[in-house]
Amino acid sequence: MKDYSIDDMIILAQENKGQDNFGYRSEFIQMLRSAKNLETQLTTAKDLSSNVQIIN
């Protein structure tokens, strides 16, 4: 499982969603998309913070 990315999990969940009477499967996919968005934001924040120089 550690070779799976969030994108891989989203694709797998979408391909196997099937009947979703209560919307739980769609909600799970939305949670994965939110996790991907947070991961992207964290990566961007880390990249930006590594470029910040402290001026005395």
PyMOL Python script that loads the backbone (N, CA, C, O; Angstrom):
from pymol import cmd

cmd.read_pdbstr("""\
ATOM      1  N   MET A   1       0.813  -1.208   0.000  1.00  0.00           N
ATOM      2  CA  MET A   1       0.000   0.000   0.000  1.00  0.00           C
ATOM      3  C   MET A   1       0.848   1.262   0.000  1.00  0.00           C
ATOM      4  O   MET A   1       0.372   2.301  -0.455  1.00  0.00           O
ATOM      5  N   LYS A   2       2.077   1.220   0.487  1.00  0.00           N
ATOM      6  CA  LYS A   2       2.844   2.465   0.553  1.00  0.00           C
ATOM      7  C   LYS A   2       3.255   2.978  -0.827  1.00  0.00           C
ATOM      8  O   LYS A   2       3.705   4.118  -0.945  1.00  0.00           O
ATOM      9  N   ASP A   3       3.111   2.162  -1.871  1.00  0.00           N
ATOM     10  CA  ASP A   3       3.380   2.627  -3.227  1.00  0.00           C
ATOM     11  C   ASP A   3       2.172   3.314  -3.848  1.00  0.00           C
ATOM     12  O   ASP A   3       2.275   3.869  -4.942  1.00  0.00           O
ATOM     13  N   TYR A   4       1.033   3.287  -3.171  1.00  0.00           N
ATOM     14  CA  TYR A   4      -0.185   3.923  -3.674  1.00  0.00           C
ATOM     15  C   TYR A   4      -0.167   5.404  -3.324  1.00  0.00           C
ATOM     16  O   TYR A   4       0.140   5.787  -2.195  1.00  0.00           O
ATOM     17  N   SER A   5      -0.499   6.221  -4.302  1.00  0.00           N
ATOM     18  CA  SER A   5      -0.655   7.648  -4.040  1.00  0.00           C
ATOM     19  C   SER A   5      -2.127   7.929  -3.756  1.00  0.00           C
ATOM     20  O   SER A   5      -2.979   7.058  -3.928  1.00  0.00           O
ATOM     21  N   ILE A   6      -2.412   9.131  -3.327  1.00  0.00           N
ATOM     22  CA  ILE A   6      -3.804   9.512  -3.109  1.00  0.00           C
ATOM     23  C   ILE A   6      -4.554   9.464  -4.438  1.00  0.00           C
ATOM     24  O   ILE A   6      -5.716   9.059  -4.486  1.00  0.00           O
ATOM     25  N   ASP A   7      -3.891   9.878  -5.512  1.00  0.00           N
ATOM     26  CA  ASP A   7      -4.524   9.807  -6.836  1.00  0.00           C
ATOM     27  C   ASP A   7      -4.899   8.375  -7.188  1.00  0.00           C
ATOM     28  O   ASP A   7      -5.975   8.130  -7.734  1.00  0.00           O
ATOM     29  N   ASP A   8      -4.018   7.427  -6.878  1.00  0.00           N
ATOM     30  CA  ASP A   8      -4.313   6.007  -7.137  1.00  0.00           C
ATOM     31  C   ASP A   8      -5.531   5.553  -6.346  1.00  0.00           C
ATOM     32  O   ASP A   8      -6.371   4.811  -6.856  1.00  0.00           O
ATOM     33  N   MET A   9      -5.623   6.002  -5.096  1.00  0.00           N
ATOM     34  CA  MET A   9      -6.763   5.613  -4.262  1.00  0.00           C
ATOM     35  C   MET A   9      -8.066   6.219  -4.786  1.00  0.00           C
ATOM     36  O   MET A   9      -9.112   5.572  -4.751  1.00  0.00           O
ATOM     37  N   ILE A  10      -8.000   7.460  -5.272  1.00  0.00           N
ATOM     38  CA  ILE A  10      -9.189   8.102  -5.828  1.00  0.00           C
ATOM     39  C   ILE A  10      -9.672   7.326  -7.050  1.00  0.00           C
ATOM     40  O   ILE A  10     -10.863   7.044  -7.180  1.00  0.00           O
ATOM     41  N   ILE A  11      -8.759   6.988  -7.930  1.00  0.00           N
ATOM     42  CA  ILE A  11      -9.117   6.234  -9.138  1.00  0.00           C
ATOM     43  C   ILE A  11      -9.717   4.884  -8.761  1.00  0.00           C
ATOM     44  O   ILE A  11     -10.748   4.486  -9.303  1.00  0.00           O
ATOM     45  N   LEU A  12      -9.080   4.190  -7.843  1.00  0.00           N
ATOM     46  CA  LEU A  12      -9.574   2.880  -7.412  1.00  0.00           C
ATOM     47  C   LEU A  12     -10.977   2.989  -6.807  1.00  0.00           C
ATOM     48  O   LEU A  12     -11.851   2.173  -7.098  1.00  0.00           O
ATOM     49  N   ALA A  13     -11.180   3.989  -5.975  1.00  0.00           N
ATOM     50  CA  ALA A  13     -12.490   4.180  -5.337  1.00  0.00           C
ATOM     51  C   ALA A  13     -13.559   4.532  -6.370  1.00  0.00           C
ATOM     52  O   ALA A  13     -14.684   4.040  -6.293  1.00  0.00           O
ATOM     53  N   GLN A  14     -13.208   5.385  -7.335  1.00  0.00           N
ATOM     54  CA  GLN A  14     -14.180   5.760  -8.371  1.00  0.00           C
ATOM     55  C   GLN A  14     -14.555   4.562  -9.248  1.00  0.00           C
ATOM     56  O   GLN A  14     -15.723   4.368  -9.584  1.00  0.00           O
ATOM     57  N   GLU A  15     -13.560   3.773  -9.610  1.00  0.00           N
ATOM     58  CA  GLU A  15     -13.805   2.620 -10.477  1.00  0.00           C
ATOM     59  C   GLU A  15     -14.641   1.545  -9.793  1.00  0.00           C
ATOM     60  O   GLU A  15     -15.288   0.740 -10.462  1.00  0.00           O
ATOM     61  N   ASN A  16     -14.631   1.530  -8.476  1.00  0.00           N
ATOM     62  CA  ASN A  16     -15.324   0.477  -7.731  1.00  0.00           C
ATOM     63  C   ASN A  16     -16.446   1.016  -6.852  1.00  0.00           C
ATOM     64  O   ASN A  16     -16.864   0.354  -5.902  1.00  0.00           O
ATOM     65  N   LYS A  17     -16.931   2.207  -7.161  1.00  0.00           N
ATOM     66  CA  LYS A  17     -17.965   2.827  -6.334  1.00  0.00           C
ATOM     67  C   LYS A  17     -19.273   2.040  -6.350  1.00  0.00           C
ATOM     68  O   LYS A  17     -19.914   1.878  -5.312  1.00  0.00           O
ATOM     69  N   GLY A  18     -19.664   1.560  -7.505  1.00  0.00           N
ATOM     70  CA  GLY A  18     -20.897   0.787  -7.591  1.00  0.00           C
ATOM     71  C   GLY A  18     -22.101   1.572  -7.113  1.00  0.00           C
ATOM     72  O   GLY A  18     -22.116   2.802  -7.168  1.00  0.00           O
ATOM     73  N   GLN A  19     -23.112   0.852  -6.644  1.00  0.00           N
ATOM     74  CA  GLN A  19     -24.318   1.499  -6.129  1.00  0.00           C
ATOM     75  C   GLN A  19     -23.993   2.156  -4.793  1.00  0.00           C
ATOM     76  O   GLN A  19     -23.386   1.547  -3.912  1.00  0.00           O
ATOM     77  N   ASP A  20     -24.404   3.396  -4.665  1.00  0.00           N
ATOM     78  CA  ASP A  20     -24.056   4.194  -3.483  1.00  0.00           C
ATOM     79  C   ASP A  20     -25.329   4.829  -2.920  1.00  0.00           C
ATOM     80  O   ASP A  20     -25.509   6.046  -2.967  1.00  0.00           O
ATOM     81  N   ASN A  21     -26.202   3.980  -2.390  1.00  0.00           N
ATOM     82  CA  ASN A  21     -27.523   4.441  -1.936  1.00  0.00           C
ATOM     83  C   ASN A  21     -27.472   5.545  -0.890  1.00  0.00           C
ATOM     84  O   ASN A  21     -28.325   6.433  -0.890  1.00  0.00           O
ATOM     85  N   PHE A  22     -26.503   5.504  -0.013  1.00  0.00           N
ATOM     86  CA  PHE A  22     -26.445   6.461   1.083  1.00  0.00           C
ATOM     87  C   PHE A  22     -25.367   7.527   0.893  1.00  0.00           C
ATOM     88  O   PHE A  22     -25.225   8.413   1.736  1.00  0.00           O
ATOM     89  N   GLY A  23     -24.609   7.454  -0.197  1.00  0.00           N
ATOM     90  CA  GLY A  23     -23.600   8.460  -0.499  1.00  0.00           C
ATOM     91  C   GLY A  23     -22.291   8.306   0.245  1.00  0.00           C
ATOM     92  O   GLY A  23     -21.431   9.183   0.168  1.00  0.00           O
ATOM     93  N   TYR A  24     -22.122   7.199   0.971  1.00  0.00           N
ATOM     94  CA  TYR A  24     -20.896   7.008   1.750  1.00  0.00           C
ATOM     95  C   TYR A  24     -19.669   6.870   0.852  1.00  0.00           C
ATOM     96  O   TYR A  24     -18.598   7.385   1.172  1.00  0.00           O
ATOM     97  N   ARG A  25     -19.828   6.186  -0.250  1.00  0.00           N
ATOM     98  CA  ARG A  25     -18.691   5.975  -1.153  1.00  0.00           C
ATOM     99  C   ARG A  25     -18.291   7.283  -1.824  1.00  0.00           C
ATOM    100  O   ARG A  25     -17.103   7.565  -1.987  1.00  0.00           O
ATOM    101  N   SER A  26     -19.280   8.080  -2.212  1.00  0.00           N
ATOM    102  CA  SER A  26     -18.981   9.397  -2.795  1.00  0.00           C
ATOM    103  C   SER A  26     -18.317  10.298  -1.756  1.00  0.00           C
ATOM    104  O   SER A  26     -17.403  11.058  -2.076  1.00  0.00           O
ATOM    105  N   GLU A  27     -18.776  10.209  -0.533  1.00  0.00           N
ATOM    106  CA  GLU A  27     -18.184  11.008   0.538  1.00  0.00           C
ATOM    107  C   GLU A  27     -16.734  10.594   0.777  1.00  0.00           C
ATOM    108  O   GLU A  27     -15.880  11.447   1.017  1.00  0.00           O
ATOM    109  N   PHE A  28     -16.451   9.302   0.715  1.00  0.00           N
ATOM    110  CA  PHE A  28     -15.080   8.813   0.872  1.00  0.00           C
ATOM    111  C   PHE A  28     -14.188   9.379  -0.227  1.00  0.00           C
ATOM    112  O   PHE A  28     -13.066   9.807   0.042  1.00  0.00           O
ATOM    113  N   ILE A  29     -14.679   9.384  -1.461  1.00  0.00           N
ATOM    114  CA  ILE A  29     -13.904   9.932  -2.577  1.00  0.00           C
ATOM    115  C   ILE A  29     -13.657  11.424  -2.352  1.00  0.00           C
ATOM    116  O   ILE A  29     -12.560  11.916  -2.616  1.00  0.00           O
ATOM    117  N   GLN A  30     -14.656  12.136  -1.874  1.00  0.00           N
ATOM    118  CA  GLN A  30     -14.495  13.559  -1.582  1.00  0.00           C
ATOM    119  C   GLN A  30     -13.464  13.773  -0.475  1.00  0.00           C
ATOM    120  O   GLN A  30     -12.689  14.728  -0.532  1.00  0.00           O
ATOM    121  N   MET A  31     -13.446  12.905   0.520  1.00  0.00           N
ATOM    122  CA  MET A  31     -12.446  12.996   1.592  1.00  0.00           C
ATOM    123  C   MET A  31     -11.043  12.771   1.041  1.00  0.00           C
ATOM    124  O   MET A  31     -10.096  13.439   1.456  1.00  0.00           O
ATOM    125  N   LEU A  32     -10.908  11.837   0.113  1.00  0.00           N
ATOM    126  CA  LEU A  32      -9.605  11.617  -0.522  1.00  0.00           C
ATOM    127  C   LEU A  32      -9.158  12.852  -1.298  1.00  0.00           C
ATOM    128  O   LEU A  32      -7.987  13.229  -1.253  1.00  0.00           O
ATOM    129  N   ARG A  33     -10.086  13.477  -2.005  1.00  0.00           N
ATOM    130  CA  ARG A  33      -9.758  14.707  -2.743  1.00  0.00           C
ATOM    131  C   ARG A  33      -9.341  15.820  -1.784  1.00  0.00           C
ATOM    132  O   ARG A  33      -8.423  16.584  -2.081  1.00  0.00           O
ATOM    133  N   SER A  34     -10.005  15.913  -0.648  1.00  0.00           N
ATOM    134  CA  SER A  34      -9.633  16.909   0.357  1.00  0.00           C
ATOM    135  C   SER A  34      -8.238  16.639   0.901  1.00  0.00           C
ATOM    136  O   SER A  34      -7.453  17.567   1.096  1.00  0.00           O
ATOM    137  N   ALA A  35      -7.931  15.371   1.145  1.00  0.00           N
ATOM    138  CA  ALA A  35      -6.597  14.987   1.624  1.00  0.00           C
ATOM    139  C   ALA A  35      -5.542  15.352   0.591  1.00  0.00           C
ATOM    140  O   ALA A  35      -4.464  15.829   0.947  1.00  0.00           O
ATOM    141  N   LYS A  36      -5.841  15.135  -0.681  1.00  0.00           N
ATOM    142  CA  LYS A  36      -4.911  15.494  -1.764  1.00  0.00           C
ATOM    143  C   LYS A  36      -4.678  16.999  -1.774  1.00  0.00           C
ATOM    144  O   LYS A  36      -3.546  17.457  -1.924  1.00  0.00           O
ATOM    145  N   ASN A  37      -5.759  17.770  -1.614  1.00  0.00           N
ATOM    146  CA  ASN A  37      -5.648  19.224  -1.588  1.00  0.00           C
ATOM    147  C   ASN A  37      -4.792  19.683  -0.407  1.00  0.00           C
ATOM    148  O   ASN A  37      -3.950  20.567  -0.561  1.00  0.00           O
ATOM    149  N   LEU A  38      -4.999  19.097   0.756  1.00  0.00           N
ATOM    150  CA  LEU A  38      -4.198  19.447   1.931  1.00  0.00           C
ATOM    151  C   LEU A  38      -2.731  19.080   1.734  1.00  0.00           C
ATOM    152  O   LEU A  38      -1.836  19.827   2.131  1.00  0.00           O
ATOM    153  N   GLU A  39      -2.494  17.925   1.118  1.00  0.00           N
ATOM    154  CA  GLU A  39      -1.119  17.494   0.837  1.00  0.00           C
ATOM    155  C   GLU A  39      -0.424  18.498  -0.082  1.00  0.00           C
ATOM    156  O   GLU A  39       0.741  18.836   0.131  1.00  0.00           O
ATOM    157  N   THR A  40      -1.135  18.970  -1.095  1.00  0.00           N
ATOM    158  CA  THR A  40      -0.589  19.955  -2.032  1.00  0.00           C
ATOM    159  C   THR A  40      -0.293  21.268  -1.319  1.00  0.00           C
ATOM    160  O   THR A  40       0.754  21.876  -1.540  1.00  0.00           O
ATOM    161  N   GLN A  41      -1.214  21.707  -0.464  1.00  0.00           N
ATOM    162  CA  GLN A  41      -1.008  22.945   0.284  1.00  0.00           C
ATOM    163  C   GLN A  41       0.187  22.837   1.226  1.00  0.00           C
ATOM    164  O   GLN A  41       0.957  23.788   1.362  1.00  0.00           O
ATOM    165  N   LEU A  42       0.344  21.703   1.866  1.00  0.00           N
ATOM    166  CA  LEU A  42       1.464  21.492   2.778  1.00  0.00           C
ATOM    167  C   LEU A  42       2.784  21.524   2.023  1.00  0.00           C
ATOM    168  O   LEU A  42       3.751  22.136   2.477  1.00  0.00           O
ATOM    169  N   THR A  43       2.825  20.867   0.873  1.00  0.00           N
ATOM    170  CA  THR A  43       4.036  20.858   0.050  1.00  0.00           C
ATOM    171  C   THR A  43       4.385  22.273  -0.390  1.00  0.00           C
ATOM    172  O   THR A  43       5.551  22.666  -0.354  1.00  0.00           O
ATOM    173  N   THR A  44       3.384  23.038  -0.806  1.00  0.00           N
ATOM    174  CA  THR A  44       3.605  24.423  -1.233  1.00  0.00           C
ATOM    175  C   THR A  44       4.120  25.264  -0.075  1.00  0.00           C
ATOM    176  O   THR A  44       5.050  26.052  -0.247  1.00  0.00           O
ATOM    177  N   ALA A  45       3.528  25.105   1.099  1.00  0.00           N
ATOM    178  CA  ALA A  45       3.959  25.858   2.276  1.00  0.00           C
ATOM    179  C   ALA A  45       5.397  25.516   2.650  1.00  0.00           C
ATOM    180  O   ALA A  45       6.168  26.404   3.013  1.00  0.00           O
ATOM    181  N   LYS A  46       5.764  24.246   2.566  1.00  0.00           N
ATOM    182  CA  LYS A  46       7.136  23.840   2.871  1.00  0.00           C
ATOM    183  C   LYS A  46       8.107  24.437   1.868  1.00  0.00           C
ATOM    184  O   LYS A  46       9.186  24.896   2.240  1.00  0.00           O
ATOM    185  N   ASP A  47       7.724  24.434   0.588  1.00  0.00           N
ATOM    186  CA  ASP A  47       8.577  25.016  -0.450  1.00  0.00           C
ATOM    187  C   ASP A  47       8.768  26.511  -0.222  1.00  0.00           C
ATOM    188  O   ASP A  47       9.875  27.032  -0.360  1.00  0.00           O
ATOM    189  N   LEU A  48       7.685  27.195   0.128  1.00  0.00           N
ATOM    190  CA  LEU A  48       7.770  28.633   0.370  1.00  0.00           C
ATOM    191  C   LEU A  48       8.612  28.937   1.605  1.00  0.00           C
ATOM    192  O   LEU A  48       9.414  29.872   1.596  1.00  0.00           O
ATOM    193  N   SER A  49       8.435  28.161   2.656  1.00  0.00           N
ATOM    194  CA  SER A  49       9.174  28.428   3.888  1.00  0.00           C
ATOM    195  C   SER A  49      10.654  28.153   3.729  1.00  0.00           C
ATOM    196  O   SER A  49      11.472  28.761   4.419  1.00  0.00           O
ATOM    197  N   SER A  50      11.015  27.243   2.827  1.00  0.00           N
ATOM    198  CA  SER A  50      12.441  26.980   2.618  1.00  0.00           C
ATOM    199  C   SER A  50      13.119  28.106   1.848  1.00  0.00           C
ATOM    200  O   SER A  50      14.346  28.205   1.836  1.00  0.00           O
ATOM    201  N   ASN A  51      12.315  28.958   1.204  1.00  0.00           N
ATOM    202  CA  ASN A  51      12.856  30.090   0.451  1.00  0.00           C
ATOM    203  C   ASN A  51      12.875  31.389   1.252  1.00  0.00           C
ATOM    204  O   ASN A  51      13.349  32.413   0.760  1.00  0.00           O
ATOM    205  N   VAL A  52      12.367  31.354   2.472  1.00  0.00           N
ATOM    206  CA  VAL A  52      12.305  32.558   3.304  1.00  0.00           C
ATOM    207  C   VAL A  52      13.640  32.744   4.000  1.00  0.00           C
ATOM    208  O   VAL A  52      14.196  31.805   4.570  1.00  0.00           O
ATOM    209  N   GLN A  53      14.146  33.971   3.945  1.00  0.00           N
ATOM    210  CA  GLN A  53      15.384  34.288   4.636  1.00  0.00           C
ATOM    211  C   GLN A  53      15.067  35.232   5.787  1.00  0.00           C
ATOM    212  O   GLN A  53      14.283  36.169   5.639  1.00  0.00           O
ATOM    213  N   ILE A  54      15.673  34.981   6.914  1.00  0.00           N
ATOM    214  CA  ILE A  54      15.472  35.824   8.073  1.00  0.00           C
ATOM    215  C   ILE A  54      16.491  36.970   8.005  1.00  0.00           C
ATOM    216  O   ILE A  54      17.695  36.749   7.873  1.00  0.00           O
ATOM    217  N   ILE A  55      15.973  38.193   8.099  1.00  0.00           N
ATOM    218  CA  ILE A  55      16.838  39.385   8.054  1.00  0.00           C
ATOM    219  C   ILE A  55      16.892  39.978   9.451  1.00  0.00           C
ATOM    220  O   ILE A  55      15.861  40.270  10.058  1.00  0.00           O
ATOM    221  N   ASN A  56      18.103  40.150   9.949  1.00  0.00           N
ATOM    222  CA  ASN A  56      18.285  40.739  11.289  1.00  0.00           C
ATOM    223  C   ASN A  56      18.355  42.233  11.209  1.00  0.00           C
ATOM    224  O   ASN A  56      18.506  42.899  12.233  1.00  0.00           O
TER     225      ASN A  56
END
""", "prot")
cmd.dss("prot")
cmd.show_as("cartoon", "prot")
cmd.util.cbc("prot")
cmd.orient("prot")
